[in-house]
Amino acid sequence: LQLGTALAVMVQTQTQLFLAFLEDGYPLEDLKQLNLEGFDWSCRAGDGRTLLVVRIHKALEDATAFADALSAIEWLIHSGASIEQECTGGHSTWFWAQKPEVPHVTVDCKGHNTISYVRTLQQKMREHLSEWKVQEGFLVRVMKTIAVASGQRAAGPRVSVHEGITELWVKSLAAKHSHDLTIETADGLVTAHAHFLKTASSVVTAMLESPMKEGKAQRIEVKDTSSKAVSLFMEILYTCSAQAEPDHETALGALDLAHRWQVEVVVEILIDLLAGTHLLTGMITDESFVAITEEAVLKGLERLKTAAQRFGAESQKVQADLKADRLPAAVAQLFHGSKPSKPSESTPKRRRM
């Protein structure tokens, strides 16, 4: 009981500190330094405003900090702050002290979510746009940031897990003497617990419970997939982490297997790994762009396609290849106005996903 009370007090203190930092417009790097273990991203400020509304309101006070504010808004969304959450109170007011003739801009926040709050602000500022042009322009960028961040946000809720629990999962994966399923890969064997994989995949269940050779021998062939890719798939399935830093080819091989076996949770984690999140930098580079983008298009992975589009729009190499018609058709078609081209030929700390 005492431990639970102490933890509750600690979380409450961190929440108060975080809200104070947010309301005062502290830089994003300062926010990241706080201990946010177990933080409730649906909490509100004392007046009822949501986390995103608080940050947007404060950002409008200082045009020199717009860039950091946009990064903070993106980080908040990726961390779990919801753009749909409504304010239960509070208000926002702006005015020019040196221009009393300019009407105040006031928004009653109650009932507004992030988007309706921003849109209401824009409408009121546009009534006197010559006075609020810089601030309204920032709000346009806020809307774009929200659109991109919402599209990239990792699918499914995330929960904190004690490191000791993760280590138990690691030991279970490493207990090869208890493994009863063998997977034949392109370059070696990988083993696992049949019941665990069957629980995760109805496709594997069908194979192992059939009268075919897979079911009789408890052995599955995936000769088109490397042992590194299968091992990465297993490591993520068991532990939601990876001991080593995989390359993009290994990650794509694991993604293909997870997609083939219909293990959606592993598919989503690998998309996070490839596309990047607020915690992971992602694997899309000039060199890996085509391979990752083709997989995203072929498998209909919208978050990964969005990440690839964003990277491609900013990459000089990709844009040059696009203009020179050197990109595969599926990749080129991601960019509006592009012409299709010919298809291509065919114990360190664990990385938490």
C-alpha positions in Angstrom: 0.0 0.0 0.0 2.8 2.4 0.9 4.6 1.6 -2.4 1.5 2.2 -4.4 0.9 5.5 -2.6 4.5 6.6 -3.2 4.2 5.8 -6.9 0.9 7.7 -7.2 2.5 10.7 -5.5 5.5 10.5 -7.9 3.3 10.3 -11.0 1.2 13.2 -9.7 4.3 15.3 -9.1 5.6 14.6 -12.6 2.3 15.5 -14.1 2.2 18.8 -12.3 5.8 19.5 -13.4 5.1 18.5 -17.0 2.0 20.8 -17.2 4.0 23.7 -15.7 6.7 23.2 -18.4 4.1 23.0 -21.1 2.1 26.0 -20.0 5.3 28.1 -19.7 6.5 27.1 -23.2 9.6 25.2 -22.2 11.6 23.8 -25.2 10.9 20.3 -26.4 14.2 19.0 -25.2 13.4 20.1 -21.6 10.1 18.3 -21.8 11.9 15.1 -22.9 14.1 15.3 -19.8 11.2 14.7 -17.5 10.4 11.2 -16.2 7.2 10.4 -18.0 6.9 6.8 -17.0 3.2 6.0 -16.7 2.2 9.6 -17.7 -1.4 10.0 -18.6 -1.4 11.7 -22.0 -5.2 12.3 -21.7 -4.8 14.6 -18.7 -5.8 18.3 -18.9 -4.5 21.5 -17.5 -6.1 22.9 -14.4 -8.5 25.0 -16.4 -9.6 22.1 -18.6 -7.6 22.7 -21.7 -6.0 19.7 -23.4 -2.2 19.3 -23.7 -2.2 20.1 -27.4 -4.4 23.2 -26.9 -2.1 24.4 -24.1 1.0 24.1 -26.3 -0.6 25.8 -29.3 -1.9 28.7 -27.2 1.6 29.3 -25.7 3.3 29.0 -29.0 1.4 32.0 -30.4 3.0 34.3 -27.9 6.5 33.9 -29.4 7.1 33.7 -33.2 10.8 33.0 -32.7 9.8 29.6 -31.1 7.4 28.4 -33.8 9.7 25.7 -35.1 10.2 24.2 -31.6 6.5 24.4 -30.9 5.7 22.4 -34.1 8.2 19.7 -33.0 6.6 19.6 -29.6 3.1 19.3 -31.1 4.3 16.4 -33.2 6.0 14.8 -30.2 2.9 15.1 -28.1 0.7 13.4 -30.7 3.3 10.6 -31.2 3.5 10.1 -27.4 -0.3 9.7 -27.0 -1.9 13.1 -26.8 -5.2 12.9 -28.8 -6.3 15.5 -31.3 -9.9 14.3 -30.7 -9.9 15.0 -27.0 -12.1 18.0 -26.0 -11.3 20.7 -23.6 -13.6 20.9 -20.5 -12.9 24.5 -19.8 -10.4 27.4 -20.3 -10.2 30.2 -22.8 -7.6 31.8 -25.0 -7.3 35.5 -25.6 -4.8 37.5 -27.7 -4.6 41.3 -28.2 -2.1 43.9 -29.2 -1.4 46.1 -26.2 0.1 48.8 -28.5 -3.0 48.6 -30.8 -6.1 48.9 -28.7 -8.2 49.5 -31.7 -7.6 46.0 -33.0 -10.3 43.7 -31.6 -9.3 40.9 -29.2 -9.2 37.4 -30.4 -10.9 35.2 -27.8 -11.9 31.5 -28.0 -13.9 29.7 -25.3 -12.0 26.4 -25.3 -14.8 24.3 -23.7 -16.1 21.7 -26.2 -13.2 22.2 -28.6 -10.8 19.5 -29.7 -7.4 20.4 -31.2 -8.6 20.8 -34.8 -11.8 22.8 -34.0 -9.8 25.0 -31.6 -7.2 25.8 -34.4 -9.9 26.4 -37.0 -11.8 28.8 -34.7 -8.7 30.7 -34.1 -7.9 30.9 -37.8 -11.4 32.2 -38.6 -11.2 34.9 -36.0 -7.7 36.0 -37.0 -8.6 36.1 -40.7 -11.2 38.8 -39.9 -8.2 41.1 -39.3 -5.6 39.2 -41.2 -3.2 42.1 -41.6 -2.7 42.2 -37.9 -2.5 38.4 -37.3 -0.8 37.2 -40.5 2.2 35.7 -38.8 0.1 33.9 -36.2 -2.4 32.6 -38.7 0.4 31.4 -40.9 1.7 29.4 -37.9 -1.7 27.8 -37.4 -1.6 26.7 -41.0 1.6 24.9 -40.2 0.1 23.5 -37.1 -2.7 21.9 -39.1 -0.1 20.3 -41.5 1.9 19.0 -38.5 -1.2 17.5 -37.0 -2.1 15.8 -40.3 1.3 14.3 -40.8 1.8 13.3 -37.1 -1.6 11.7 -36.9 -0.8 9.6 -40.0 2.5 8.5 -38.6 1.4 7.8 -35.1 2.1 4.2 -34.1 -1.0 2.0 -34.4 -2.4 0.6 -31.2 -1.9 1.8 -27.6 1.5 1.6 -25.9 2.0 0.6 -22.3 5.1 0.7 -20.1 6.6 -2.7 -19.2 9.1 -3.2 -16.4 12.5 -4.2 -17.8 12.5 -7.3 -15.6 9.4 -8.6 -17.4 11.1 -8.0 -20.8 14.1 -10.0 -19.6 11.8 -12.9 -18.7 10.5 -12.8 -22.3 14.0 -12.8 -23.6 14.9 -15.9 -21.5 11.8 -17.7 -22.9 13.0 -17.0 -26.4 16.5 -18.2 -25.5 15.3 -21.4 -23.9 15.9 -23.5 -27.0 15.8 -26.8 -25.2 12.0 -26.2 -24.8 11.4 -25.2 -28.4 9.3 -27.7 -30.4 9.0 -25.9 -33.7 11.7 -25.7 -36.4 11.7 -23.1 -39.2 13.9 -23.8 -42.2 15.1 -20.5 -43.6 17.2 -19.6 -46.6 20.4 -20.0 -44.7 19.8 -22.0 -41.5 17.4 -23.1 -38.8 15.4 -21.0 -36.3 13.4 -22.6 -33.5 10.5 -21.4 -31.4 7.6 -22.6 -29.2 4.9 -23.9 -31.5 2.0 -22.9 -29.1 3.3 -19.3 -28.9 3.5 -18.9 -32.7 0.1 -20.6 -33.1 -1.4 -18.2 -30.6 -0.1 -15.2 -32.7 -0.9 -16.5 -36.2 -3.9 -18.3 -37.5 -1.9 -19.1 -40.7 0.7 -21.0 -38.7 -2.0 -22.7 -36.7 -3.5 -24.0 -39.9 -0.2 -25.3 -41.1 0.8 -27.0 -37.9 -2.6 -28.6 -37.3 -2.9 -29.9 -40.8 -2.1 -33.5 -41.9 0.5 -32.1 -44.3 4.2 -32.4 -43.6 4.4 -29.2 -41.5 1.9 -30.5 -39.1 3.4 -34.0 -38.8 7.0 -32.8 -38.4 6.3 -29.5 -36.6 8.6 -27.9 -39.2 7.9 -24.9 -41.5 9.9 -23.9 -44.6 10.4 -20.3 -45.4 13.3 -20.7 -47.9 12.8 -17.3 -49.3 13.6 -15.6 -46.0 16.9 -15.2 -44.2 17.5 -16.6 -40.8 18.3 -13.0 -39.6 14.9 -11.9 -40.7 13.1 -14.8 -39.1 15.1 -14.3 -35.9 14.1 -10.6 -35.9 10.4 -11.6 -36.3 10.7 -14.0 -33.4 12.5 -11.5 -31.2 9.9 -8.8 -31.7 7.0 -11.3 -31.3 8.5 -12.6 -28.0 10.0 -9.4 -26.5 8.8 -6.4 -28.5 12.5 -5.4 -28.8 15.7 -6.3 -30.7 19.1 -7.0 -29.2 21.0 -5.8 -32.3 20.3 -2.9 -34.7 18.9 -4.6 -37.8 19.5 -3.3 -41.3 16.5 -2.4 -43.5 16.8 -5.6 -45.6 16.4 -7.7 -42.5 13.6 -5.6 -41.2 11.8 -5.9 -44.6 12.3 -9.7 -44.6 10.7 -9.8 -41.1 7.9 -7.5 -42.2 7.2 -9.8 -45.2 7.0 -12.8 -42.9 4.8 -11.1 -40.4 2.5 -9.9 -43.2 2.4 -13.4 -44.8 1.6 -15.0 -41.4 -0.9 -12.3 -40.5 0.7 -11.3 -37.2 -0.6 -7.8 -37.2 1.1 -6.6 -34.0 4.5 -7.5 -35.4 3.6 -5.8 -38.7 2.8 -2.6 -36.9 6.0 -2.7 -34.8 8.1 -3.3 -37.9 6.4 -0.4 -39.6 7.4 1.8 -36.6 11.0 0.5 -37.0 11.1 1.3 -40.7 9.1 4.5 -40.8 10.2 6.0 -37.5 8.3 7.3 -34.5 9.1 9.9 -31.8 11.4 7.3 -30.2 12.8 5.6 -33.3 14.6 7.4 -36.1 13.4 5.1 -38.9 15.3 3.4 -41.7 14.3 5.3 -44.8 17.4 6.8 -46.5 18.3 7.6 -50.1 19.7 4.1 -50.4 16.8 2.2 -48.8 14.0 4.4 -50.2 13.0 2.3 -53.2 13.0 -1.0 -51.4 11.0 0.2 -48.4 8.6 2.2 -50.5 7.9 -0.7 -52.9 7.1 -3.0 -50.0 4.8 -0.3 -48.5 2.9 0.0 -51.8 2.7 -3.7 -52.5 1.4 -4.5 -49.1 -0.9 -1.4 -48.7 0.9 -0.2 -45.6 -0.4 3.4 -45.4 1.7 4.6 -42.5 4.9 3.4 -44.2 3.7 4.9 -47.5 3.1 8.3 -45.8 6.6 8.2 -44.2 8.2 7.3 -47.6 6.3 10.1 -49.3 7.4 12.6 -46.7 11.1 11.5 -47.1 10.9 11.5 -50.9 9.5 15.0 -51.0 12.5 16.3 -49.1 15.2 14.1 -50.7 17.2 15.7 -53.5 18.2 12.3 -54.8 14.7 11.0 -54.8 13.4 14.1 -56.6 16.2 13.9 -59.1 15.4 10.2 -59.8 11.7 11.1 -60.1 12.4 13.8 -62.7 14.8 11.4 -64.6 12.1 8.6 -64.6 14.4 6.3 -62.7 12.0 5.2 -60.0 9.8 2.1 -60.2 6.2 2.7 -61.3 4.7 1.9 -57.9 7.1 4.4 -56.2 6.7 7.1 -58.8 2.9 7.0 -58.5 3.1 8.0 -54.9 4.0 11.5 -56.0 1.3 13.6 -57.5 2.0 14.5 -61.1 4.7 11.9 -61.5 4.9 9.7 -64.5 5.0 5.9 -64.0 8.4 4.3 -64.8 9.4 0.8 -65.5 9.0 -1.7 -62.5 12.3 -2.6 -60.8 13.9 -6.0 -61.1 13.4 -8.1 -59.0 24.4 -7.4 -24.1 23.9 -4.0 -25.2 20.6 -2.3 -24.4 17.7 -3.8 -26.3 16.0 -1.6 -28.8 12.5 -1.2 -27.6 9.8 -0.9 -30.2 
